[in-house]
Amino acid sequence: MRIRWKKRILNFKRPSGTSRGVLKQKPTYYLILEEEGKIGIGECSPLSGLSIDDRPDYEDQLDTVVNNPEIDLMAFPSIRFGLEMAKLDHANGGQRMIYESAFSQGRDGIPINGLIWMGAPDFMKSQINDLLKRGFTCLKMKIGAINFQDELEILARIRKEYPASDLILRVDANGAFSPAEALEKLKRLSELSLHSIEQPIKAGQEAEMARLCEVSPLDIALDEELIPVLNLVDKKKLLETIKPPYIILKPSLVGGFESSDEWISEAEKLGIDWWATSALESNIGLNAISQWTYIKNPNGHQGLGTGSLYTNNIDSPLEIQGEHIHYNPNRQWQLDELL
């Protein structure tokens, strides 16, 4: 078995704002596994300031994996996921066909939410109008970076025109609220018939988050809270302590599919629902996450619409049709730059 890695800088079509800053570029890495004439490709996609393996020695760790692919990667979840993805790809013929299903055969799609990035109110409104024209019935809006009253007014304007029966609205605060102000903001947001809010306060405040989940009039979904929790015992403890209505799984950040399956198993025991999202991977990672998501048969809209963010993404069979992501087996992967 031969393994090598390659770095690629993904360029956003336009700057994309979150409460943690504005994104213009996104580095990602590919593990390329070659054996018996087959090539498996996995994507390692750490997020700056968020992944626990956003570390100066990241590329050194990739070198170590090349020489010893059986090394313990618990502290490097995105590399762990990339290697898992490459092995699955190779084992299934090296054609990026990670999981066989109606989705990967091109016979079914996955409903996805439309994503609204932060920015000036007019920019956010233009994104909303575009997504609604394209047929999206579930929108997710990033909040926490501009004036909260402006965000409320944008949401209120949407809700006035589109009632909850016609349009699902989710918001993602990325931990932007302080514990002292969070409940009051959640009350105001709940007046707009929102579906849920992701990570209202910063991760690592379990007691505060548990209190919010207990008293909030708006359902809370844990996102960043899951990232540093690496073993099954701690996963179970976190969910039993906080008791959120939802968890959100980003395989690149939580250590891959096996780790995500553990989260799902423990959540379902407690009646906690979940959905999956990409974490700004290129189409290599997005494809694998989409195929895995489909076979898990989750409820509702998934966060898998990030493939069109970049000017230099890898051309793939993935397509967005209306509010669904599809895999078109008649389209070819364009992998010359990787291989």
Kinemage of the C-alpha trace (Angstrom):
@kinemage 1
@onewidth
@group {chain A} dominant
@subgroup {mainchain}
@vectorlist {calphas} color= white
{ca met a 1} P 0.000 0.000 0.000
{ca arg a 2} L 1.289 3.432 -0.945
{ca ile a 3} L -0.064 6.573 0.710
{ca arg a 4} L 0.709 10.193 -0.097
{ca trp a 5} L -0.915 13.515 0.708
{ca lys a 6} L -1.552 16.693 -1.214
{ca lys a 7} L -2.576 20.162 -0.076
{ca arg a 8} L -5.040 22.369 -1.935
{ca ile a 9} L -6.214 25.916 -1.258
{ca leu a 10} L -9.913 26.373 -1.980
{ca asn a 11} L -10.966 29.898 -2.955
{ca phe a 12} L -14.405 31.204 -1.978
{ca lys a 13} L -16.418 32.780 -4.779
{ca arg a 14} L -17.086 35.658 -2.417
{ca pro a 15} L -16.091 36.297 1.202
{ca ser a 16} L -18.342 34.313 3.538
{ca gly a 17} L -19.035 35.709 6.997
{ca thr a 18} L -19.530 33.876 10.283
{ca ser a 19} L -19.401 35.093 13.873
{ca arg a 20} L -15.770 33.937 13.916
{ca gly a 21} L -14.731 36.068 10.958
{ca val a 22} L -14.861 36.290 7.175
{ca leu a 23} L -13.638 33.355 5.082
{ca lys a 24} L -11.858 33.947 1.776
{ca gln a 25} L -9.788 30.774 1.440
{ca lys a 26} L -9.909 27.289 2.903
{ca pro a 27} L -6.915 24.911 2.961
{ca thr a 28} L -7.694 21.216 2.653
{ca tyr a 29} L -5.641 18.042 2.320
{ca tyr a 30} L -6.089 14.780 0.441
{ca leu a 31} L -4.815 11.361 1.441
{ca ile a 32} L -4.304 9.258 -1.685
{ca leu a 33} L -4.088 5.497 -1.132
{ca glu a 34} L -2.863 3.305 -4.006
{ca glu a 35} L -2.832 -0.487 -4.063
{ca glu a 36} L -3.534 -3.186 -6.639
{ca gly a 37} L -4.274 -0.620 -9.332
{ca lys a 38} L -7.013 1.078 -7.315
{ca ile a 39} L -6.860 4.599 -5.860
{ca gly a 40} L -8.791 5.635 -2.776
{ca ile a 41} L -9.026 9.335 -1.942
{ca gly a 42} L -9.902 10.829 1.434
{ca glu a 43} L -10.166 14.470 2.403
{ca cys a 44} L -8.727 15.891 5.614
{ca ser a 45} L -10.457 19.210 6.148
{ca pro a 46} L -9.615 20.993 9.416
{ca leu a 47} L -11.303 24.314 10.129
{ca ser a 48} L -9.106 27.097 11.465
{ca gly a 49} L -10.021 28.108 14.997
{ca leu a 50} L -12.573 25.324 15.349
{ca ser a 51} L -11.065 21.874 14.732
{ca ile a 52} L -9.167 20.406 17.662
{ca asp a 53} L -6.466 19.389 15.182
{ca asp a 54} L -5.941 22.939 13.907
{ca arg a 55} L -2.305 22.691 14.982
{ca pro a 56} L 1.111 23.785 13.647
{ca asp a 57} L 2.204 20.140 13.388
{ca tyr a 58} L -0.729 19.090 11.189
{ca glu a 59} L 1.375 18.408 8.101
{ca asp a 60} L 3.941 16.573 10.226
{ca gln a 61} L 1.120 14.285 11.339
{ca leu a 62} L 0.176 13.657 7.718
{ca asp a 63} L 3.788 12.624 7.075
{ca thr a 64} L 3.527 10.220 9.996
{ca val a 65} L 0.345 8.680 8.581
{ca val a 66} L 2.053 8.129 5.232
{ca asn a 67} L 4.688 6.022 6.986
{ca asn a 68} L 2.394 4.420 9.559
{ca pro a 69} L -1.318 4.408 8.598
{ca glu a 70} L -2.216 2.404 11.731
{ca ile a 71} L -1.130 5.189 14.100
{ca asp a 72} L -3.636 6.394 16.721
{ca leu a 73} L -5.385 9.449 15.233
{ca met a 74} L -7.798 10.244 18.069
{ca ala a 75} L -6.248 13.707 18.517
{ca phe a 76} L -6.482 14.399 14.762
{ca pro a 77} L -10.162 13.803 13.881
{ca ser a 78} L -10.011 15.305 10.390
{ca ile a 79} L -7.024 13.107 9.444
{ca arg a 80} L -8.763 10.118 11.001
{ca phe a 81} L -11.770 10.844 8.811
{ca gly a 82} L -9.658 11.368 5.692
{ca leu a 83} L -7.951 8.018 6.160
{ca glu a 84} L -11.269 6.277 6.858
{ca met a 85} L -12.683 7.827 3.678
{ca ala a 86} L -9.677 6.787 1.568
{ca lys a 87} L -9.879 3.196 2.832
{ca leu a 88} L -13.623 2.991 2.163
{ca asp a 89} L -13.146 4.420 -1.316
{ca his a 90} L -10.362 1.943 -2.098
{ca ala a 91} L -12.284 -1.010 -0.677
{ca asn a 92} L -15.259 -0.159 -2.906
{ca gly a 93} L -13.293 -0.012 -6.140
{ca gly a 94} L -11.606 3.375 -6.006
{ca gln a 95} L -14.397 5.161 -7.863
{ca arg a 96} L -15.563 7.532 -5.070
{ca met a 97} L -18.471 5.145 -4.540
{ca ile a 98} L -18.297 5.047 -0.747
{ca tyr a 99} L -21.727 3.565 0.038
{ca glu a 100} L -24.004 1.867 -2.487
{ca ser a 101} L -27.530 3.275 -2.338
{ca ala a 102} L -30.302 4.847 -4.372
{ca phe a 103} L -28.467 8.149 -3.861
{ca ser a 104} L -25.098 6.981 -5.200
{ca gln a 105} L -26.890 5.263 -8.097
{ca gly a 106} L -28.513 8.567 -9.027
{ca arg a 107} L -32.086 7.453 -8.255
{ca asp a 108} L -32.774 9.673 -5.233
{ca gly a 109} L -31.681 12.952 -3.675
{ca ile a 110} L -31.208 14.376 -0.192
{ca pro a 111} L -33.160 17.470 0.932
{ca ile a 112} L -30.811 20.247 2.035
{ca asn a 113} L -31.145 23.652 3.653
{ca gly a 114} L -30.156 26.837 1.899
{ca leu a 115} L -27.318 28.621 3.710
{ca ile a 116} L -27.356 32.383 4.319
{ca trp a 117} L -23.951 33.837 5.159
{ca met a 118} L -23.454 36.878 7.366
{ca gly a 119} L -22.887 40.275 5.888
{ca ala a 120} L -24.609 43.599 5.348
{ca pro a 121} L -28.427 43.331 5.564
{ca asp a 122} L -28.840 43.915 1.809
{ca phe a 123} L -26.375 41.107 1.036
{ca met a 124} L -28.196 38.722 3.354
{ca lys a 125} L -31.543 39.648 1.804
{ca ser a 126} L -30.200 38.982 -1.700
{ca gln a 127} L -29.062 35.497 -0.638
{ca ile a 128} L -32.494 34.790 0.835
{ca asn a 129} L -34.311 35.901 -2.315
{ca asp a 130} L -32.055 33.765 -4.502
{ca leu a 131} L -32.563 30.636 -2.385
{ca leu a 132} L -36.325 31.072 -2.246
{ca lys a 133} L -36.501 31.485 -6.021
{ca arg a 134} L -34.569 28.233 -6.380
{ca gly a 135} L -37.207 26.383 -4.404
{ca phe a 136} L -35.668 25.965 -0.957
{ca thr a 137} L -38.181 25.325 1.831
{ca cys a 138} L -35.588 25.298 4.636
{ca leu a 139} L -33.158 28.166 5.212
{ca lys a 140} L -30.329 28.372 7.728
{ca met a 141} L -29.084 31.855 8.599
{ca lys a 142} L -25.811 32.615 10.312
{ca ile a 143} L -26.350 35.142 13.106
{ca gly a 144} L -24.228 36.841 15.741
{ca ala a 145} L -21.921 39.051 13.698
{ca ile a 146} L -24.127 42.032 12.858
{ca asn a 147} L -26.580 43.951 15.039
{ca phe a 148} L -29.041 41.538 16.633
{ca gln a 149} L -31.994 43.831 15.923
{ca asp a 150} L -31.068 43.870 12.219
{ca glu a 151} L -30.991 40.074 12.249
{ca leu a 152} L -34.405 39.941 13.900
{ca glu a 153} L -35.822 42.306 11.296
{ca ile a 154} L -34.458 40.170 8.444
{ca leu a 155} L -35.976 37.037 9.952
{ca ala a 156} L -39.260 38.811 10.684
{ca arg a 157} L -39.486 39.980 7.088
{ca ile a 158} L -39.023 36.408 5.843
{ca arg a 159} L -41.546 35.024 8.301
{ca lys a 160} L -44.139 37.672 7.417
{ca glu a 161} L -44.064 36.544 3.805
{ca tyr a 162} L -43.521 32.831 4.423
{ca pro a 163} L -45.313 31.221 7.404
{ca ala a 164} L -43.781 28.307 9.279
{ca ser a 165} L -46.036 25.904 7.381
{ca asp a 166} L -44.315 26.946 4.118
{ca leu a 167} L -40.735 27.669 5.178
{ca ile a 168} L -38.480 26.183 7.859
{ca leu a 169} L -36.065 28.709 9.373
{ca arg a 170} L -32.960 27.649 11.292
{ca val a 171} L -30.316 29.957 12.746
{ca asp a 172} L -26.707 29.291 13.718
{ca ala a 173} L -25.074 31.525 16.316
{ca asn a 174} L -21.707 29.714 16.365
{ca gly a 175} L -21.499 30.459 20.111
{ca ala a 176} L -21.939 34.206 19.666
{ca phe a 177} L -24.257 34.810 22.666
{ca ser a 178} L -23.047 35.210 26.234
{ca pro a 179} L -24.791 33.039 28.865
{ca ala a 180} L -26.194 36.176 30.497
{ca glu a 181} L -27.966 37.391 27.351
{ca ala a 182} L -28.735 34.076 25.664
{ca leu a 183} L -32.144 33.300 27.132
{ca glu a 184} L -33.598 36.709 26.340
{ca lys a 185} L -32.331 36.453 22.747
{ca leu a 186} L -33.739 32.949 22.442
{ca lys a 187} L -37.126 34.226 23.603
{ca arg a 188} L -37.119 36.943 20.956
{ca leu a 189} L -36.055 34.525 18.237
{ca ser a 190} L -38.743 32.044 19.274
{ca glu a 191} L -41.423 34.628 18.477
{ca leu a 192} L -40.540 34.137 14.809
{ca ser a 193} L -41.496 30.431 14.736
{ca leu a 194} L -37.970 29.224 14.085
{ca his a 195} L -37.142 25.537 13.885
{ca ser a 196} L -33.981 25.665 16.022
{ca ile a 197} L -30.772 27.493 16.872
{ca glu a 198} L -27.318 25.966 16.639
{ca gln a 199} L -24.858 26.506 19.469
{ca pro a 200} L -26.199 29.733 21.040
{ca ile a 201} L -23.300 29.958 23.532
{ca lys a 202} L -19.692 28.868 23.246
{ca ala a 203} L -18.881 25.204 23.732
{ca gly a 204} L -17.500 23.961 27.035
{ca gln a 205} L -20.162 25.506 29.292
{ca glu a 206} L -22.127 22.330 29.962
{ca ala a 207} L -24.086 23.563 32.971
{ca glu a 208} L -25.168 26.745 31.189
{ca met a 209} L -26.056 24.869 28.010
{ca ala a 210} L -28.049 22.294 29.989
{ca arg a 211} L -29.977 25.117 31.679
{ca leu a 212} L -30.726 26.753 28.345
{ca cys a 213} L -31.916 23.488 26.793
{ca glu a 214} L -34.257 23.010 29.753
{ca val a 215} L -35.879 26.462 29.699
{ca ser a 216} L -35.442 27.771 26.140
{ca pro a 217} L -38.655 28.319 24.150
{ca leu a 218} L -36.557 27.661 21.004
{ca asp a 219} L -35.076 24.222 20.348
{ca ile a 220} L -31.290 24.093 20.638
{ca ala a 221} L -28.940 22.011 18.481
{ca leu a 222} L -25.432 21.196 19.694
{ca asp a 223} L -22.693 21.658 17.117
{ca glu a 224} L -19.289 22.861 18.329
{ca glu a 225} L -20.095 21.244 21.682
{ca leu a 226} L -19.440 17.821 20.149
{ca ile a 227} L -16.024 18.525 18.644
{ca pro a 228} L -13.661 17.924 21.610
{ca val a 229} L -15.598 14.876 22.868
{ca leu a 230} L -13.625 11.924 21.562
{ca asn a 231} L -14.617 8.731 23.370
{ca leu a 232} L -17.923 6.928 23.745
{ca val a 233} L -18.188 7.340 27.520
{ca asp a 234} L -17.828 11.115 27.263
{ca lys a 235} L -20.284 11.307 24.369
{ca lys a 236} L -22.903 9.536 26.444
{ca lys a 237} L -22.200 11.757 29.456
{ca leu a 238} L -22.466 14.988 27.452
{ca leu a 239} L -25.832 14.061 25.951
{ca glu a 240} L -27.224 12.885 29.283
{ca thr a 241} L -26.066 16.108 30.956
{ca ile a 242} L -27.263 18.652 28.408
{ca lys a 243} L -30.245 16.775 26.912
{ca pro a 244} L -30.446 18.849 23.696
{ca pro a 245} L -33.345 18.392 21.279
{ca tyr a 246} L -30.855 18.027 18.396
{ca ile a 247} L -27.213 17.356 17.610
{ca ile a 248} L -25.441 18.263 14.380
{ca leu a 249} L -22.790 15.953 12.996
{ca lys a 250} L -19.826 17.170 10.975
{ca pro a 251} L -17.751 14.029 10.318
{ca ser a 252} L -14.591 16.047 9.569
{ca leu a 253} L -14.729 17.618 13.021
{ca val a 254} L -15.875 14.664 15.125
{ca gly a 255} L -13.564 12.004 13.706
{ca gly a 256} L -15.387 10.388 10.803
{ca phe a 257} L -18.243 8.006 10.197
{ca glu a 258} L -17.550 5.504 12.975
{ca ser a 259} L -17.425 8.313 15.518
{ca ser a 260} L -20.575 9.887 14.054
{ca asp a 261} L -22.353 6.528 14.278
{ca glu a 262} L -21.548 6.471 18.005
{ca trp a 263} L -23.121 9.908 18.446
{ca ile a 264} L -26.236 8.781 16.571
{ca ser a 265} L -26.570 5.607 18.631
{ca glu a 266} L -26.325 7.451 21.951
{ca ala a 267} L -28.614 10.272 20.785
{ca glu a 268} L -31.338 7.905 19.643
{ca lys a 269} L -31.335 6.156 23.017
{ca leu a 270} L -32.241 9.511 24.581
{ca gly a 271} L -34.783 10.578 21.968
{ca ile a 272} L -32.421 13.222 20.552
{ca asp a 273} L -32.760 13.889 16.817
{ca trp a 274} L -29.873 14.816 14.514
{ca trp a 275} L -28.847 16.002 11.099
{ca ala a 276} L -25.560 16.054 9.219
{ca thr a 277} L -23.661 18.930 7.662
{ca ser a 278} L -20.503 19.349 5.701
{ca ala a 279} L -17.654 21.413 7.144
{ca leu a 280} L -16.541 23.325 4.036
{ca glu a 281} L -14.907 20.290 2.442
{ca ser a 282} L -14.367 20.136 -1.296
{ca asn a 283} L -16.548 17.790 -3.336
{ca ile a 284} L -14.401 14.815 -2.323
{ca gly a 285} L -15.441 15.075 1.306
{ca leu a 286} L -18.933 16.342 0.515
{ca asn a 287} L -19.557 13.301 -1.669
{ca ala a 288} L -18.540 10.851 1.055
{ca ile a 289} L -20.593 12.670 3.716
{ca ser a 290} L -23.638 12.792 1.426
{ca gln a 291} L -23.444 9.067 0.671
{ca trp a 292} L -23.099 8.224 4.377
{ca thr a 293} L -25.932 10.577 5.328
{ca tyr a 294} L -28.310 8.969 2.871
{ca ile a 295} L -27.840 5.437 4.226
{ca lys a 296} L -28.476 6.688 7.791
{ca asn a 297} L -31.967 7.854 6.711
{ca pro a 298} L -32.123 11.024 8.864
{ca asn a 299} L -35.144 13.258 9.338
{ca gly a 300} L -35.491 16.603 7.611
{ca his a 301} L -33.124 18.826 5.671
{ca gln a 302} L -29.372 18.265 5.838
{ca gly a 303} L -26.557 20.822 5.616
{ca leu a 304} L -24.930 19.546 2.430
{ca gly a 305} L -25.153 22.497 0.074
{ca thr a 306} L -21.602 23.865 0.349
{ca gly a 307} L -20.194 22.430 -2.890
{ca ser a 308} L -20.902 25.593 -4.882
{ca leu a 309} L -18.935 27.898 -2.558
{ca tyr a 310} L -15.583 27.652 -4.336
{ca thr a 311} L -14.171 28.862 -7.638
{ca asn a 312} L -11.771 25.906 -7.832
{ca asn a 313} L -13.715 22.981 -6.403
{ca ile a 314} L -13.126 19.538 -7.893
{ca asp a 315} L -15.638 18.800 -10.656
{ca ser a 316} L -17.789 15.894 -9.561
{ca pro a 317} L -21.101 14.106 -10.180
{ca leu a 318} L -22.711 16.067 -7.330
{ca glu a 319} L -25.517 18.376 -8.438
{ca ile a 320} L -27.998 20.642 -6.668
{ca gln a 321} L -31.480 20.348 -8.149
{ca gly a 322} L -33.970 22.603 -6.405
{ca glu a 323} L -33.495 21.923 -2.701
{ca his a 324} L -31.953 18.458 -3.150
{ca ile a 325} L -28.407 17.275 -3.640
{ca his a 326} L -28.048 14.466 -6.182
{ca tyr a 327} L -25.280 12.209 -7.456
{ca asn a 328} L -25.303 12.002 -11.245
{ca pro a 329} L -23.411 8.819 -12.254
{ca asn a 330} L -23.296 10.029 -15.861
{ca arg a 331} L -20.915 12.831 -14.868
{ca gln a 332} L -17.226 12.136 -14.375
{ca trp a 333} L -14.869 13.124 -11.594
{ca gln a 334} L -12.106 15.493 -12.733
{ca leu a 335} L -9.136 14.446 -10.610
{ca asp a 336} L -6.157 15.354 -12.785
{ca glu a 337} L -4.919 17.986 -10.347
{ca leu a 338} L -4.870 15.447 -7.507
{ca leu a 339} L -3.477 12.414 -9.280
